[in-house]
Amino acid sequence: MSPEPNRPGSVRSADEVNPEIRDLLVRTGGWLSADDRAVYEQLVAEWAEAVRAEVAKAA
């Protein structure tokens, strides 16, 4: 389950991204291959962007 590339203005919520991060870690048993690591890093970056957007929206 690869995440879609980030498109400007198209940010999923942290609540949408978080289950994908958890699923990846559960599926791999916490041991990430190079490909899995790249997906993980992309998901975490997307999650962080979503958190920032949610904080800015709340402010």
All heavy atoms as TSV, in Angstrom:
chain	resi	resn	atom	element	x	y	z
A	1	MET	N	N	0.838	-1.165	0.000
A	1	MET	CA	C	0.000	0.000	0.000
A	1	MET	C	C	0.891	1.237	0.000
A	1	MET	O	O	1.282	1.738	1.025
A	1	MET	CB	C	-0.890	-0.041	1.248
A	1	MET	CG	C	-1.675	1.180	1.452
A	1	MET	SD	S	-2.735	1.233	2.913
A	1	MET	CE	C	-2.723	-0.330	3.645
A	2	SER	N	N	1.248	1.715	-1.145
A	2	SER	CA	C	2.104	2.887	-1.263
A	2	SER	C	C	1.277	4.149	-1.163
A	2	SER	O	O	0.194	4.227	-1.737
A	2	SER	CB	C	2.830	2.879	-2.610
A	2	SER	OG	O	3.676	1.780	-2.677
A	3	PRO	N	N	1.773	5.124	-0.434
A	3	PRO	CA	C	1.045	6.373	-0.346
A	3	PRO	C	C	1.102	7.110	-1.669
A	3	PRO	O	O	2.031	6.944	-2.445
A	3	PRO	CB	C	1.788	7.156	0.736
A	3	PRO	CG	C	3.145	6.584	0.723
A	3	PRO	CD	C	3.000	5.143	0.322
A	4	GLU	N	N	0.076	7.917	-1.914
A	4	GLU	CA	C	0.086	8.725	-3.115
A	4	GLU	C	C	1.090	9.849	-2.931
A	4	GLU	O	O	1.273	10.344	-1.829
A	4	GLU	CB	C	-1.301	9.314	-3.353
A	4	GLU	CG	C	-2.341	8.273	-3.687
A	4	GLU	CD	C	-3.692	8.896	-3.967
A	4	GLU	OE1	O	-3.751	10.105	-4.282
A	4	GLU	OE2	O	-4.684	8.188	-3.863
A	5	PRO	N	N	1.735	10.265	-4.001
A	5	PRO	CA	C	2.657	11.386	-3.877
A	5	PRO	C	C	1.913	12.617	-3.383
A	5	PRO	O	O	0.762	12.837	-3.741
A	5	PRO	CB	C	3.179	11.599	-5.301
A	5	PRO	CG	C	2.664	10.488	-6.120
A	5	PRO	CD	C	1.626	9.759	-5.349
A	6	ASN	N	N	2.590	13.399	-2.564
A	6	ASN	CA	C	1.978	14.622	-2.070
A	6	ASN	C	C	1.770	15.590	-3.220
A	6	ASN	O	O	2.652	15.825	-4.009
A	6	ASN	CB	C	2.869	15.281	-1.010
A	6	ASN	CG	C	2.878	14.507	0.272
A	6	ASN	OD1	O	2.011	13.685	0.525
A	6	ASN	ND2	N	3.851	14.771	1.099
A	7	ARG	N	N	0.569	16.098	-3.297
A	7	ARG	CA	C	0.271	17.135	-4.277
A	7	ARG	C	C	-0.027	18.408	-3.506
A	7	ARG	O	O	-0.704	18.359	-2.491
A	7	ARG	CB	C	-0.964	16.725	-5.093
A	7	ARG	CG	C	-0.649	15.655	-6.105
A	7	ARG	CD	C	-1.907	15.230	-6.833
A	7	ARG	NE	N	-2.107	13.824	-6.506
A	7	ARG	CZ	C	-3.207	13.311	-6.008
A	7	ARG	NH1	N	-4.241	14.035	-5.777
A	7	ARG	NH2	N	-3.290	12.033	-5.729
A	8	PRO	N	N	0.460	19.554	-3.989
A	8	PRO	CA	C	0.184	20.805	-3.282
A	8	PRO	C	C	-1.319	20.986	-3.077
A	8	PRO	O	O	-2.112	20.769	-3.988
A	8	PRO	CB	C	0.742	21.873	-4.229
A	8	PRO	CG	C	1.740	21.158	-5.075
A	8	PRO	CD	C	1.254	19.736	-5.175
A	9	GLY	N	N	-1.699	21.328	-1.851
A	9	GLY	CA	C	-3.107	21.537	-1.543
A	9	GLY	C	C	-3.867	20.253	-1.289
A	9	GLY	O	O	-5.041	20.276	-0.984
A	10	SER	N	N	-3.222	19.121	-1.420
A	10	SER	CA	C	-3.881	17.836	-1.230
A	10	SER	C	C	-3.241	17.122	-0.043
A	10	SER	O	O	-2.423	16.226	-0.204
A	10	SER	CB	C	-3.741	16.987	-2.497
A	10	SER	OG	O	-4.273	15.690	-2.270
A	11	VAL	N	N	-3.619	17.542	1.154
A	11	VAL	CA	C	-3.016	16.986	2.360
A	11	VAL	C	C	-4.063	16.145	3.083
A	11	VAL	O	O	-5.137	16.640	3.417
A	11	VAL	CB	C	-2.505	18.113	3.296
A	11	VAL	CG1	C	-1.950	17.523	4.572
A	11	VAL	CG2	C	-1.471	18.955	2.593
A	12	ARG	N	N	-3.719	14.885	3.309
A	12	ARG	CA	C	-4.607	14.043	4.100
A	12	ARG	C	C	-4.420	14.410	5.560
A	12	ARG	O	O	-3.380	14.922	5.959
A	12	ARG	CB	C	-4.269	12.566	3.896
A	12	ARG	CG	C	-4.500	12.101	2.482
A	12	ARG	CD	C	-4.294	10.620	2.331
A	12	ARG	NE	N	-2.904	10.244	2.571
A	12	ARG	CZ	C	-2.503	8.987	2.741
A	12	ARG	NH1	N	-3.382	8.006	2.703
A	12	ARG	NH2	N	-1.243	8.711	2.945
A	13	SER	N	N	-5.407	14.095	6.377
A	13	SER	CA	C	-5.286	14.384	7.801
A	13	SER	C	C	-4.320	13.398	8.450
A	13	SER	O	O	-4.063	12.312	7.927
A	13	SER	CB	C	-6.656	14.285	8.480
A	13	SER	OG	O	-7.047	12.931	8.595
A	14	ALA	N	N	-3.809	13.793	9.616
A	14	ALA	CA	C	-2.923	12.912	10.380
A	14	ALA	C	C	-3.654	11.624	10.734
A	14	ALA	O	O	-3.047	10.547	10.750
A	14	ALA	CB	C	-2.429	13.628	11.631
A	15	ASP	N	N	-4.940	11.731	11.000
A	15	ASP	CA	C	-5.737	10.541	11.326
A	15	ASP	C	C	-5.846	9.572	10.151
A	15	ASP	O	O	-6.043	8.379	10.350
A	15	ASP	CB	C	-7.143	10.944	11.779
A	15	ASP	CG	C	-7.158	11.583	13.156
A	15	ASP	OD1	O	-6.188	11.390	13.928
A	15	ASP	OD2	O	-8.141	12.279	13.468
A	16	GLU	N	N	-5.721	10.067	8.942
A	16	GLU	CA	C	-5.746	9.197	7.764
A	16	GLU	C	C	-4.393	8.543	7.513
A	16	GLU	O	O	-4.329	7.403	7.052
A	16	GLU	CB	C	-6.156	9.993	6.522
A	16	GLU	CG	C	-7.600	10.460	6.539
A	16	GLU	CD	C	-7.912	11.352	5.360
A	16	GLU	OE1	O	-7.358	12.474	5.305
A	16	GLU	OE2	O	-8.701	10.921	4.494
A	17	VAL	N	N	-3.326	9.259	7.817
A	17	VAL	CA	C	-1.978	8.763	7.537
A	17	VAL	C	C	-1.497	7.805	8.632
A	17	VAL	O	O	-0.826	6.805	8.349
A	17	VAL	CB	C	-0.986	9.935	7.372
A	17	VAL	CG1	C	0.418	9.428	7.106
A	17	VAL	CG2	C	-1.444	10.861	6.242
A	18	ASN	N	N	-1.848	8.097	9.870
A	18	ASN	CA	C	-1.355	7.310	11.001
A	18	ASN	C	C	-1.618	5.808	10.861
A	18	ASN	O	O	-0.710	5.011	11.114
A	18	ASN	CB	C	-1.940	7.861	12.304
A	18	ASN	CG	C	-1.215	7.347	13.515
A	18	ASN	OD1	O	-0.003	7.171	13.501
A	18	ASN	ND2	N	-1.957	7.110	14.579
A	19	PRO	N	N	-2.825	5.371	10.454
A	19	PRO	CA	C	-3.037	3.921	10.312
A	19	PRO	C	C	-2.119	3.276	9.266
A	19	PRO	O	O	-1.728	2.120	9.429
A	19	PRO	CB	C	-4.504	3.794	9.887
A	19	PRO	CG	C	-5.144	5.071	10.299
A	19	PRO	CD	C	-4.068	6.116	10.240
A	20	GLU	N	N	-1.759	4.024	8.240
A	20	GLU	CA	C	-0.843	3.468	7.238
A	20	GLU	C	C	0.546	3.261	7.832
A	20	GLU	O	O	1.212	2.270	7.524
A	20	GLU	CB	C	-0.756	4.389	6.019
A	20	GLU	CG	C	-1.983	4.326	5.152
A	20	GLU	CD	C	-1.789	5.063	3.842
A	20	GLU	OE1	O	-0.705	4.919	3.222
A	20	GLU	OE2	O	-2.715	5.774	3.446
A	21	ILE	N	N	0.976	4.199	8.683
A	21	ILE	CA	C	2.268	4.044	9.353
A	21	ILE	C	C	2.230	2.822	10.254
A	21	ILE	O	O	3.138	1.982	10.231
A	21	ILE	CB	C	2.621	5.313	10.161
A	21	ILE	CG1	C	2.823	6.507	9.220
A	21	ILE	CG2	C	3.872	5.083	11.011
A	21	ILE	CD1	C	2.918	7.846	9.919
A	22	ARG	N	N	1.182	2.697	11.041
A	22	ARG	CA	C	1.053	1.543	11.940
A	22	ARG	C	C	1.002	0.232	11.172
A	22	ARG	O	O	1.663	-0.739	11.544
A	22	ARG	CB	C	-0.201	1.683	12.800
A	22	ARG	CG	C	-0.087	2.763	13.835
A	22	ARG	CD	C	-1.393	2.897	14.577
A	22	ARG	NE	N	-1.354	4.041	15.445
A	22	ARG	CZ	C	-1.735	4.029	16.702
A	22	ARG	NH1	N	-2.191	2.933	17.241
A	22	ARG	NH2	N	-1.668	5.128	17.415
A	23	ASP	N	N	0.217	0.203	10.099
A	23	ASP	CA	C	0.107	-1.023	9.292
A	23	ASP	C	C	1.463	-1.435	8.725
A	23	ASP	O	O	1.802	-2.619	8.728
A	23	ASP	CB	C	-0.883	-0.830	8.136
A	23	ASP	CG	C	-2.329	-0.759	8.599
A	23	ASP	OD1	O	-2.631	-1.136	9.751
A	23	ASP	OD2	O	-3.169	-0.303	7.791
A	24	LEU	N	N	2.226	-0.460	8.251
A	24	LEU	CA	C	3.553	-0.751	7.707
A	24	LEU	C	C	4.449	-1.370	8.772
A	24	LEU	O	O	5.108	-2.384	8.536
A	24	LEU	CB	C	4.190	0.525	7.149
A	24	LEU	CG	C	5.628	0.400	6.647
A	24	LEU	CD1	C	5.708	-0.555	5.462
A	24	LEU	CD2	C	6.172	1.762	6.280
A	25	LEU	N	N	4.451	-0.781	9.953
A	25	LEU	CA	C	5.302	-1.293	11.030
A	25	LEU	C	C	4.854	-2.674	11.507
A	25	LEU	O	O	5.689	-3.540	11.780
A	25	LEU	CB	C	5.349	-0.296	12.185
A	25	LEU	CG	C	6.065	1.018	11.851
A	25	LEU	CD1	C	5.924	2.006	12.996
A	25	LEU	CD2	C	7.515	0.770	11.525
A	26	VAL	N	N	3.552	-2.893	11.569
A	26	VAL	CA	C	3.046	-4.212	11.979
A	26	VAL	C	C	3.374	-5.252	10.911
A	26	VAL	O	O	3.859	-6.339	11.219
A	26	VAL	CB	C	1.527	-4.153	12.245
A	26	VAL	CG1	C	0.937	-5.548	12.375
A	26	VAL	CG2	C	1.235	-3.337	13.495
A	27	ARG	N	N	3.141	-4.895	9.663
A	27	ARG	CA	C	3.366	-5.821	8.554
A	27	ARG	C	C	4.826	-6.240	8.462
A	27	ARG	O	O	5.144	-7.379	8.122
A	27	ARG	CB	C	2.918	-5.162	7.245
A	27	ARG	CG	C	2.957	-6.035	6.041
A	27	ARG	CD	C	2.242	-5.437	4.823
A	27	ARG	NE	N	2.062	-4.009	4.828
A	27	ARG	CZ	C	2.873	-3.126	4.256
A	27	ARG	NH1	N	3.966	-3.526	3.641
A	27	ARG	NH2	N	2.612	-1.835	4.296
A	28	THR	N	N	5.723	-5.331	8.770
A	28	THR	CA	C	7.156	-5.630	8.651
A	28	THR	C	C	7.769	-6.094	9.961
A	28	THR	O	O	8.969	-6.382	10.020
A	28	THR	CB	C	7.932	-4.383	8.170
A	28	THR	OG1	O	7.803	-3.348	9.144
A	28	THR	CG2	C	7.438	-3.910	6.816
A	29	GLY	N	N	6.977	-6.128	11.004
A	29	GLY	CA	C	7.499	-6.513	12.306
A	29	GLY	C	C	8.485	-5.492	12.855
A	29	GLY	O	O	9.291	-5.806	13.719
A	30	GLY	N	N	8.413	-4.266	12.333
A	30	GLY	CA	C	9.300	-3.210	12.797
A	30	GLY	C	C	10.655	-3.196	12.104
A	30	GLY	O	O	11.460	-2.310	12.349
A	31	TRP	N	N	10.919	-4.178	11.247
A	31	TRP	CA	C	12.186	-4.238	10.506
A	31	TRP	C	C	11.923	-3.762	9.093
A	31	TRP	O	O	11.274	-4.449	8.308
A	31	TRP	CB	C	12.736	-5.673	10.490
A	31	TRP	CG	C	13.091	-6.136	11.850
A	31	TRP	CD1	C	12.314	-6.890	12.681
A	31	TRP	CD2	C	14.281	-5.845	12.564
A	31	TRP	NE1	N	12.951	-7.094	13.875
A	31	TRP	CE2	C	14.174	-6.456	13.833
A	31	TRP	CE3	C	15.430	-5.133	12.265
A	31	TRP	CZ2	C	15.175	-6.371	14.791
A	31	TRP	CZ3	C	16.424	-5.055	13.220
A	31	TRP	CH2	C	16.288	-5.674	14.463
A	32	LEU	N	N	12.433	-2.581	8.756
A	32	LEU	CA	C	12.126	-1.977	7.470
A	32	LEU	C	C	13.245	-2.216	6.463
A	32	LEU	O	O	14.412	-1.928	6.738
A	32	LEU	CB	C	11.917	-0.463	7.638
A	32	LEU	CG	C	10.803	-0.050	8.592
A	32	LEU	CD1	C	10.780	1.462	8.757
A	32	LEU	CD2	C	9.457	-0.561	8.123
A	33	SER	N	N	12.861	-2.724	5.295
A	33	SER	CA	C	13.812	-2.830	4.185
A	33	SER	C	C	14.060	-1.417	3.671
A	33	SER	O	O	13.418	-0.455	4.094
A	33	SER	CB	C	13.215	-3.690	3.065
A	33	SER	OG	O	12.110	-3.015	2.474
A	34	ALA	N	N	14.964	-1.279	2.737
A	34	ALA	CA	C	15.242	0.040	2.166
A	34	ALA	C	C	13.989	0.626	1.526
A	34	ALA	O	O	13.687	1.815	1.696
A	34	ALA	CB	C	16.376	-0.055	1.148
A	35	ASP	N	N	13.238	-0.208	0.808
A	35	ASP	CA	C	11.999	0.268	0.186
A	35	ASP	C	C	10.966	0.646	1.237
A	35	ASP	O	O	10.296	1.673	1.117
A	35	ASP	CB	C	11.423	-0.791	-0.754
A	35	ASP	CG	C	12.249	-0.969	-2.023
A	35	ASP	OD1	O	13.034	-0.055	-2.365
A	35	ASP	OD2	O	12.103	-2.024	-2.662
A	36	ASP	N	N	10.819	-0.216	2.263
A	36	ASP	CA	C	9.872	0.079	3.336
A	36	ASP	C	C	10.269	1.354	4.073
A	36	ASP	O	O	9.414	2.155	4.456
A	36	ASP	CB	C	9.792	-1.082	4.336
A	36	ASP	CG	C	9.139	-2.317	3.763
A	36	ASP	OD1	O	8.294	-2.197	2.857
A	36	ASP	OD2	O	9.480	-3.424	4.228
A	37	ARG	N	N	11.565	1.543	4.256
A	37	ARG	CA	C	12.062	2.737	4.951
A	37	ARG	C	C	11.703	3.998	4.172
A	37	ARG	O	O	11.312	5.011	4.745
A	37	ARG	CB	C	13.576	2.637	5.148
A	37	ARG	CG	C	14.176	3.785	5.885
A	37	ARG	CD	C	13.837	3.680	7.330
A	37	ARG	NE	N	14.422	4.816	8.041
A	37	ARG	CZ	C	14.264	5.037	9.307
A	37	ARG	NH1	N	13.557	4.204	10.031
A	37	ARG	NH2	N	14.795	6.060	9.883
A	38	ALA	N	N	11.820	3.938	2.858
A	38	ALA	CA	C	11.466	5.085	2.014
A	38	ALA	C	C	9.976	5.408	2.147
A	38	ALA	O	O	9.589	6.573	2.256
A	38	ALA	CB	C	11.834	4.814	0.566
A	39	VAL	N	N	9.141	4.371	2.148
A	39	VAL	CA	C	7.694	4.566	2.320
A	39	VAL	C	C	7.413	5.141	3.701
A	39	VAL	O	O	6.634	6.087	3.850
A	39	VAL	CB	C	6.931	3.241	2.104
A	39	VAL	CG1	C	5.457	3.380	2.491
A	39	VAL	CG2	C	7.059	2.773	0.665
A	40	TYR	N	N	8.071	4.583	4.724
A	40	TYR	CA	C	7.891	5.065	6.097
A	40	TYR	C	C	8.253	6.549	6.200
A	40	TYR	O	O	7.497	7.343	6.771
A	40	TYR	CB	C	8.759	4.233	7.045
A	40	TYR	CG	C	8.772	4.744	8.453
A	40	TYR	CD1	C	7.714	4.481	9.319
A	40	TYR	CD2	C	9.850	5.500	8.924
A	40	TYR	CE1	C	7.729	4.961	10.625
A	40	TYR	CE2	C	9.867	5.970	10.230
A	40	TYR	CZ	C	8.806	5.707	11.070
A	40	TYR	OH	O	8.821	6.186	12.352
A	41	GLU	N	N	9.391	6.926	5.632
A	41	GLU	CA	C	9.827	8.318	5.702
A	41	GLU	C	C	8.848	9.245	4.988
A	41	GLU	O	O	8.565	10.340	5.465
A	41	GLU	CB	C	11.233	8.464	5.133
A	41	GLU	CG	C	12.281	7.848	6.030
A	41	GLU	CD	C	13.674	7.854	5.442
A	41	GLU	OE1	O	13.867	8.371	4.316
A	41	GLU	OE2	O	14.584	7.337	6.122
A	42	GLN	N	N	8.306	8.796	3.860
A	42	GLN	CA	C	7.325	9.601	3.130
A	42	GLN	C	C	6.047	9.748	3.961
A	42	GLN	O	O	5.482	10.840	4.042
A	42	GLN	CB	C	7.016	8.964	1.786
A	42	GLN	CG	C	6.052	9.776	0.950
A	42	GLN	CD	C	5.790	9.147	-0.409
A	42	GLN	OE1	O	6.348	8.108	-0.750
A	42	GLN	NE2	N	4.939	9.766	-1.181
A	43	LEU	N	N	5.613	8.653	4.577
A	43	LEU	CA	C	4.398	8.708	5.401
A	43	LEU	C	C	4.586	9.616	6.615
A	43	LEU	O	O	3.700	10.404	6.949
A	43	LEU	CB	C	3.998	7.302	5.854
A	43	LEU	CG	C	3.388	6.405	4.789
A	43	LEU	CD1	C	3.287	4.974	5.300
A	43	LEU	CD2	C	2.020	6.923	4.363
A	44	VAL	N	N	5.743	9.524	7.265
A	44	VAL	CA	C	5.997	10.362	8.437
A	44	VAL	C	C	6.054	11.834	8.027
A	44	VAL	O	O	5.522	12.700	8.725
A	44	VAL	CB	C	7.281	9.922	9.175
A	44	VAL	CG1	C	7.693	10.935	10.224
A	44	VAL	CG2	C	7.061	8.555	9.817
A	45	ALA	N	N	6.659	12.124	6.898
A	45	ALA	CA	C	6.701	13.508	6.413
A	45	ALA	C	C	5.289	14.008	6.111
A	45	ALA	O	O	4.937	15.148	6.447
A	45	ALA	CB	C	7.578	13.606	5.171
A	46	GLU	N	N	4.475	13.154	5.513
A	46	GLU	CA	C	3.085	13.529	5.218
A	46	GLU	C	C	2.307	13.730	6.510
A	46	GLU	O	O	1.527	14.677	6.640
A	46	GLU	CB	C	2.415	12.453	4.357
A	46	GLU	CG	C	1.010	12.818	3.945
A	46	GLU	CD	C	0.329	11.781	3.074
A	46	GLU	OE1	O	0.948	10.736	2.763
A	46	GLU	OE2	O	-0.835	12.016	2.708
A	47	TRP	N	N	2.531	12.851	7.490
A	47	TRP	CA	C	1.867	12.979	8.787
A	47	TRP	C	C	2.254	14.300	9.459
A	47	TRP	O	O	1.390	15.014	9.965
A	47	TRP	CB	C	2.239	11.783	9.669
A	47	TRP	CG	C	1.690	11.862	11.048
A	47	TRP	CD1	C	0.460	11.443	11.463
A	47	TRP	CD2	C	2.346	12.400	12.210
A	47	TRP	NE1	N	0.321	11.689	12.815
A	47	TRP	CE2	C	1.458	12.274	13.278
A	47	TRP	CE3	C	3.599	12.963	12.419
A	47	TRP	CZ2	C	1.791	12.703	14.562
A	47	TRP	CZ3	C	3.922	13.395	13.694
A	47	TRP	CH2	C	3.017	13.259	14.750
A	48	ALA	N	N	3.538	14.628	9.442
A	48	ALA	CA	C	4.013	15.866	10.064
A	48	ALA	C	C	3.405	17.086	9.368
A	48	ALA	O	O	3.010	18.058	10.028
A	48	ALA	CB	C	5.533	15.929	10.021
A	49	GLU	N	N	3.323	17.037	8.053
A	49	GLU	CA	C	2.717	18.137	7.307
A	49	GLU	C	C	1.245	18.287	7.690
A	49	GLU	O	O	0.747	19.403	7.869
A	49	GLU	CB	C	2.855	17.879	5.808
A	49	GLU	CG	C	2.315	18.991	4.938
A	49	GLU	CD	C	2.495	18.719	3.456
A	49	GLU	OE1	O	3.249	17.809	3.081
A	49	GLU	OE2	O	1.858	19.439	2.664
A	50	ALA	N	N	0.563	17.168	7.843
A	50	ALA	CA	C	-0.852	17.209	8.233
A	50	ALA	C	C	-1.024	17.784	9.629
A	50	ALA	O	O	-1.927	18.590	9.867
A	50	ALA	CB	C	-1.456	15.796	8.159
A	51	VAL	N	N	-0.148	17.408	10.551
A	51	VAL	CA	C	-0.216	17.936	11.920
A	51	VAL	C	C	0.003	19.445	11.897
A	51	VAL	O	O	-0.736	20.199	12.528
A	51	VAL	CB	C	0.803	17.237	12.837
A	51	VAL	CG1	C	0.928	17.969	14.163
A	51	VAL	CG2	C	0.395	15.785	13.069
A	52	ARG	N	N	1.003	19.901	11.137
A	52	ARG	CA	C	1.258	21.344	11.032
A	52	ARG	C	C	0.047	22.073	10.467
A	52	ARG	O	O	-0.352	23.138	10.939
A	52	ARG	CB	C	2.483	21.616	10.165
A	52	ARG	CG	C	3.793	21.354	10.858
A	52	ARG	CD	C	4.976	21.879	10.051
A	52	ARG	NE	N	5.110	21.251	8.741
A	52	ARG	CZ	C	5.767	20.120	8.509
A	52	ARG	NH1	N	6.344	19.464	9.503
A	52	ARG	NH2	N	5.840	19.634	7.298
A	53	ALA	N	N	-0.569	21.500	9.446
A	53	ALA	CA	C	-1.744	22.120	8.827
A	53	ALA	C	C	-2.908	22.175	9.809
A	53	ALA	O	O	-3.633	23.171	9.869
A	53	ALA	CB	C	-2.155	21.348	7.565
A	54	GLU	N	N	-3.075	21.113	10.612
A	54	GLU	CA	C	-4.166	21.083	11.580
A	54	GLU	C	C	-3.927	22.102	12.704
A	54	GLU	O	O	-4.861	22.748	13.156
A	54	GLU	CB	C	-4.330	19.673	12.140
A	54	GLU	CG	C	-4.878	18.699	11.107
A	54	GLU	CD	C	-4.766	17.238	11.504
A	54	GLU	OE1	O	-4.455	16.945	12.678
A	54	GLU	OE2	O	-4.986	16.383	10.628
A	55	VAL	N	N	-2.668	22.270	13.113
A	55	VAL	CA	C	-2.342	23.237	14.164
A	55	VAL	C	C	-2.561	24.650	13.627
A	55	VAL	O	O	-3.150	25.501	14.307
A	55	VAL	CB	C	-0.894	23.048	14.656
A	55	VAL	CG1	C	-0.454	24.228	15.515
A	55	VAL	CG2	C	-0.764	21.751	15.435
A	56	ALA	N	N	-2.120	24.903	12.401
A	56	ALA	CA	C	-2.298	26.230	11.811
A	56	ALA	C	C	-3.772	26.554	11.639
A	56	ALA	O	O	-4.208	27.680	11.863
A	56	ALA	CB	C	-1.577	26.304	10.472
A	57	LYS	N	N	-4.558	25.568	11.255
A	57	LYS	CA	C	-5.995	25.752	11.070
A	57	LYS	C	C	-6.669	26.063	12.397
A	57	LYS	O	O	-7.585	26.874	12.465
A	57	LYS	CB	C	-6.580	24.482	10.459
A	57	LYS	CG	C	-8.006	24.569	10.048
A	57	LYS	CD	C	-8.416	23.261	9.375
A	57	LYS	CE	C	-9.849	23.262	8.917
A	57	LYS	NZ	N	-10.212	21.989	8.320
A	58	ALA	N	N	-6.206	25.428	13.467
A	58	ALA	CA	C	-6.803	25.634	14.789
A	58	ALA	C	C	-6.423	26.997	15.369
A	58	ALA	O	O	-7.138	27.534	16.214
A	58	ALA	CB	C	-6.355	24.527	15.746
A	59	ALA	N	N	-5.314	27.536	14.924
A	59	ALA	CA	C	-4.832	28.806	15.489
A	59	ALA	C	C	-5.534	30.000	14.959
A	59	ALA	O	O	-6.367	30.309	14.437
A	59	ALA	CB	C	-3.349	28.981	15.189
